[in-house]
Structure formats: C-alpha cells, structure tokens
Amino acid sequence: MINKLEVLPQMSIAEVETKFNILFPFLTIEFFRNGESIEGNYRWKTIKDYGRKKIQESFSIEPQMTVQEMEAMFWEKLGLQVAVFRKVGKSILETSFTSGWTLEHQNTKGSELQSAFTSGH
C-alpha cells in the first residue's frame, strides 16, 4: 500500500489521477487548462505538456497535506491548476469549503458518507 504519491513532470495526467485514486479512493483529482477540465485522450499527455512553468519540479502528495496545500503545490511546482473532489454515491462534491482539511480527512469523510449512502438504501 502506498502512503504518498510522487508527482513527476513526465507522468501523464491519467497516471497521476489513477495513483491519486489508489491513495485516496474516496477522492478524485481533476486537472484544468485555461479554466477547462482536461478530459478524454488529452489525459494521456504528460504534466510537462500542460504545465506553465519553464522549470518543473517533482513533489510528493502526502495524506497529511491539506487540499489547499496540494493545489498550491501543483501550481507552484508545475504551473498546473487542479481541484479535488469527494465522491458521494455516484456524485462528486467540490471540496473548496473544506480545503483546509487534510487529504486523509477528506478521504475518511468520503468513506463515511459512502457507508451512510449505501446503508441508507
């Protein structure tokens, strides 16, 4: 079981999304370019293809980071805009109101909501 995610400029967007989801199964990460979500086959391009920084640095995403810290890290190190969402049933909720929570706490809340959601039906 991995307990952190090393983000490297040569990784594809899809690879980061998949590894993020393994680390935080009740969260999802979305990448944006010019305010538009990067979707479909475009997700197979590398981070360095989308990043706005001339010199891009790798970094680690760890459970004790807040959503806010992680989003800032993507921007500062890579020049990439990202957002984290929490999964609830078949829906995803934006975490902007709880961006001060750690990723681990967000994921735990997602797990609790999922349990409540599935046991209530």
C-alpha positions in Angstrom: 0.0 0.0 0.0 1.4 3.4 -1.0 1.3 6.2 1.5 2.4 9.0 -0.7 2.4 9.9 -4.4 5.5 11.2 -6.1 4.4 13.6 -8.9 6.9 13.9 -11.7 6.6 16.2 -14.7 7.0 13.3 -17.1 3.9 11.5 -15.7 0.7 11.6 -17.7 -2.4 13.3 -16.2 -4.2 9.9 -16.3 -1.3 8.3 -14.4 -1.5 10.9 -11.6 -5.3 10.6 -11.5 -5.1 6.8 -11.1 -2.4 6.8 -8.5 -4.2 9.6 -6.6 -7.3 7.4 -6.6 -5.4 4.4 -5.2 -4.0 6.6 -2.4 -7.4 8.3 -1.7 -10.2 6.0 -3.0 -13.0 8.4 -2.0 -11.4 11.5 -3.6 -10.8 12.4 -7.2 -8.4 15.0 -8.7 -9.2 17.0 -11.8 -6.7 19.0 -13.9 -7.6 22.2 -15.7 -6.1 24.2 -18.5 -7.4 27.7 -19.2 -10.3 27.0 -16.9 -11.3 23.9 -18.9 -11.1 20.4 -17.5 -8.5 18.2 -19.2 -10.5 15.1 -20.3 -10.5 12.1 -22.6 -7.4 11.3 -24.6 -5.9 14.6 -23.5 -5.3 13.0 -20.1 -2.6 10.8 -21.6 -0.4 13.8 -22.3 2.3 14.4 -19.7 2.2 17.0 -17.0 5.0 18.9 -18.6 2.9 19.3 -21.8 0.3 21.3 -19.8 2.4 22.9 -17.0 3.0 26.6 -17.4 6.4 26.6 -15.5 9.6 26.6 -17.6 11.4 24.6 -14.9 9.0 22.0 -13.4 9.8 20.3 -10.1 8.6 17.0 -8.8 7.0 16.8 -5.4 5.1 14.3 -3.1 1.4 14.3 -2.2 1.0 13.0 1.3 -2.1 12.3 3.4 -1.4 15.0 5.9 -1.3 17.8 3.3 -4.4 19.9 3.1 -6.3 20.2 -0.2 -5.3 23.8 -0.3 -1.6 22.9 0.1 -1.7 20.2 -2.5 -3.5 22.5 -5.0 -0.9 25.3 -4.3 1.9 22.8 -4.8 0.7 21.8 -8.3 0.5 25.5 -9.2 3.9 26.5 -7.6 5.9 23.5 -8.8 4.3 22.7 -12.2 2.1 25.7 -13.1 -0.9 23.4 -13.2 -4.4 24.1 -11.9 -6.0 21.2 -10.1 -9.1 20.6 -7.9 -10.0 17.8 -5.5 -13.5 16.4 -5.3 -15.0 14.0 -2.8 -17.0 11.0 -4.1 -20.5 10.5 -2.6 -22.5 7.7 -4.2 -22.5 8.5 -8.0 -21.9 12.2 -7.4 -18.7 14.2 -6.7 -18.6 17.2 -4.4 -16.2 20.1 -4.6 -14.0 20.4 -1.5 -13.5 24.2 -1.7 -15.4 24.8 1.6 -13.3 22.2 3.3 -10.0 22.9 1.6 -8.3 23.4 5.0 -8.9 19.7 5.8 -6.1 17.2 5.1 -6.5 14.8 2.2 -6.6 11.9 4.6 -9.6 13.6 6.5 -11.4 14.3 3.2 -10.9 10.7 2.2 -12.2 9.5 5.6 -15.3 11.7 5.3 -15.9 10.3 1.8 -15.7 6.8 3.2 -18.2 7.7 6.0 -20.6 9.3 3.5 -20.3 6.3 1.2 -21.2 4.0 4.0 -24.1 6.1 5.1 -25.2 6.4 1.5 -25.1 2.7 0.7 -26.6 1.5 4.0 -29.5 4.0 3.7 -30.8 2.3 0.6 
